[in-house]
Amino acid sequence: MKLKMIVAAVAATASASAFAAGSMNDQVQNGGGIVNVRTDAQYAQQMLNNQQVTGSVLNILNARQSGDLASNAIYIGGKGEIYAQYQNTSSAPNSNNNSKTEIKMPYADLAFTSTIGDWVSGFADIQVNNAASSSVILPSAYFIFGNLSKSPFYAFGGKKVVEFGKFDSVTNFMPTLTRAYFIAYGGQVGAGFTMNGLDVVATLMNGKGTAMMNSQASSAQQINDFAINASYNGKAGNLGYYAGAGYINATGFSGNPTGANNKMVGALDFNAGFNIQGLAVNGEFLVTTSGVHGMNKTAFGSNTIPGVASHPDTAGATAFAINALPTLITFGGTTAGASNCTVKAWSLDSSYTIPVAGKDMVPYVSYSQVAQNSDNNLYQLELGTRYNIVDTVWLGGSYNYMSGKSTGTKVGSFNTIMLDATVYF
């Protein structure tokens, strides 16, 4: 069985539903029943925000169980984002100190959620990547079979972020290094169980370990990749908390020093966090399960310092902001035994939601790091805030600092100041 055929079918069906929805009125007669076309900006914000990238299947199932998503309806929502940026790069190899300023609208989303009867749901996300060039991509398109009011079991299939790890981030736009180097994405099928705060999900994917974001799969045309993830969410009075762990058998790292027939490198993930009275704290730690010698070109692109990460599936790269980070580290390098070293990554962040003039302001701080050894490491610190000026409009500002080493050589210091605005509808 080839998952790309499933993905193609899901994408075609979801897209057809989406375009059909665009021509409908509020209520349309459909085979003797009523199909409702609705908008819900709060739901769109939950599905499209930059702070969470995993857990979308449960978001939809929980919304259906609570009645926020009605049966036999199509929900249309979206997001637009724009930012102004100043970046100064200093002491980078083979370059002088330099700075740049730019204004960008990185992408705009139009999302469609369909609910068919009591058991079937679908989600499709159509995205305009780089509004100047107006290239249209489809980062997510998947169906879900499940009804949490009647059964704790569910299944899904399509193209989306893999349910591995958590990768929550308090930042406005820039991804943490844990997310940038370890997030998994692509064509998949999966099944899960959820009850009383516990969620366990298993996922099967195409590929042979040649890509972290592997919707392009490998030439093997086989289902060789898999992930298992478990999490628990609980509450004690005003304290909400979560803890989770996961395993994936293939990442974007290569274990083969020759670069040919990439050897799969797996990873373990551990995450936990809590929130109380507006204060939220999140932590995540990942480690590869074997030694690393370089990165798979299909996952990160062939560019090195100071190139920008690239991937044949620009839908995934753009949608989840990995394109915002340069490919700075050549893992393995020349250090003796480097190829036997695992790669570790961790992040710790905190935010505090406070009311200002009746609207939420969220100041935050985020630290993340990826490291193989003293010769190969990268760290990032970001301070920022965002303000919910109108119900579905956020204005933000941030300062980001990134630096590290690749094969023992400093990659330079990257200082980025960003002002951004995000509108959900």
ABEGO torsion letter per residue (X at the ends): XBAAAAAAAAAAAAAAAAAAAAABBABBBBGGBBBBBBBBAAAAAAAABAABABGAAAAAAAAAAAGABBBGBBBBBBBBBBBBBBBBBBGBBGBBBBBBBBBBBABBBBBBBBBBEAABBBBBBBBBBGAAAGBBBBABBBBBBEBAAABABBBBBEBBBBBBEAGBBABAABBBAAAAAABBBEBBBBBBBBBGGBBBBBBBBBEAGABABAAAEBAAGBBABBBBBBBBBBBBEABBBBBBBBBBABBABBABAAGBGBBBBBBBBBBBBBBBGGBBBBBBBBBBABBBBEBBAAAAEABBOABBBBBABAAAAAAAGAAABBBABBBGEABBGAAABBBBBBBBBBBBBBBBGGBBBBBBBBBBBBBABAABBBBBBBBBBBBBABAABBBBBBBBBBBEBBGGBBAEBBBBBBBBBBBBX
